[in-house]
Amino acid sequence: MLRGIRGAITVENKKVLQYALGVYNQTNLDFVDCILIGYQNVKEMPVLTFDKKLLHKLDTQFRIYECDG
């Protein structure tokens, strides 16, 4: 699957990425919006947006399962 690009991707914050992937799995949001939600919830960074769909989801509590690896 991703064997050909192994090592080509650098993740700065694994917890934000894991959270974003969990949100993406539970919603119909764009992945970039899920990353913003991840930064808001994991790093407690405020998100400012005019996107009404994203604004609605920013207040949602998501159940995110951490994985090792």
C-alpha positions as CSV (number, residue, x, y, z in Angstrom):
1,M,0.0,0.0,0.0
2,L,2.4,2.7,1.2
3,R,5.6,0.7,0.8
4,G,6.9,2.8,-2.0
5,I,6.7,6.1,-0.1
6,R,8.0,4.9,3.3
7,G,10.4,7.5,4.6
8,A,9.1,10.2,2.3
9,I,6.4,11.4,4.8
10,T,7.4,13.3,7.9
11,V,4.9,13.7,10.7
12,E,5.5,16.6,13.0
13,N,2.8,15.7,15.5
14,K,1.7,12.1,15.6
15,K,-1.1,12.7,18.2
16,V,-2.6,15.5,16.0
17,L,-2.5,13.2,13.0
18,Q,-4.1,10.3,14.8
19,Y,-6.8,12.6,16.1
20,A,-7.4,14.0,12.6
21,L,-7.7,10.6,11.1
22,G,-10.2,9.6,13.8
23,V,-12.3,12.7,13.1
24,Y,-12.0,12.1,9.3
25,N,-13.3,8.5,9.9
26,Q,-16.3,9.8,11.8
27,T,-17.3,12.8,9.6
28,N,-17.7,14.0,6.1
29,L,-15.3,16.9,6.6
30,D,-12.3,17.6,4.4
31,F,-9.0,16.1,5.8
32,V,-7.6,19.6,6.3
33,D,-10.5,20.6,8.5
34,C,-9.9,17.4,10.5
35,I,-6.3,18.5,11.0
36,L,-7.5,21.8,12.3
37,I,-9.8,20.0,14.8
38,G,-6.9,17.9,15.8
39,Y,-4.8,20.9,16.6
40,Q,-7.6,22.5,18.5
41,N,-8.2,19.4,20.7
42,V,-4.7,18.0,21.1
43,K,-2.6,21.2,21.2
44,E,-5.4,23.5,22.5
45,M,-4.8,25.9,19.6
46,P,-7.8,28.2,18.7
47,V,-9.2,27.7,15.2
48,L,-10.8,30.7,13.5
49,T,-12.9,30.0,10.4
50,F,-15.9,31.2,8.4
51,D,-16.7,27.6,7.4
52,K,-20.1,26.9,9.0
53,K,-19.7,23.1,8.7
54,L,-16.3,23.2,10.4
55,L,-17.6,25.7,13.1
56,H,-20.3,23.2,14.0
57,K,-17.9,20.3,14.3
58,L,-15.3,22.3,16.4
59,D,-17.7,22.0,19.4
60,T,-18.2,18.2,18.9
61,Q,-16.5,15.7,21.2
62,F,-15.0,12.9,19.2
63,R,-14.1,9.4,20.5
64,I,-10.6,8.8,19.3
65,Y,-8.8,5.6,19.8
66,E,-5.0,5.8,19.9
67,C,-2.9,3.2,18.1
68,D,0.7,2.2,18.5
69,G,3.0,2.1,15.6
